[in-house]
Amino acid sequence: QVQLVESGGGLVQAGGSLRLSCVASGRIFSIGARGWYRQAPGKQRELVAFISSDGSTNYAVSVKDRFTISRDNAKNTVYLQMNSLKPEDTAVYYCNFVIGASIYWGQGTQVTVSS
């Protein structure tokens, strides 16, 4: 079994920063891509950023130049540094890992940005 545990969410004022972390544990053989998604109330879950196994990154247009995804392979961790936060960034943020032929999701962490 593989578990993903997220941390780092919270309440922040517009213009502030937060750093999300997601740690994978369990039977991990080979981690492929890692990503962050978010889901705001009444909206579909959307991709925020992902980092491929070769280290290349991709971002949603809405967060490009404000958010940075990174990873620590030794710690089976993926991070999302979020700067210049806006009220429209308010959502539950989920991480996911591709491990082998499976995709695993974290439980989600709430990020609330006040205006």
Secondary structure, 3 states (H helix, E strand, C coil): CEEEEEECCEEEECCCCEEEEEEEEECCCCEEEEEEEEECCCCCCEEEEEECCCCCEEECCCCCCCEEEEEEHHHCEEEEEECCCCHHHCEEEEEEEEECCEEEECCCEEEEEEC
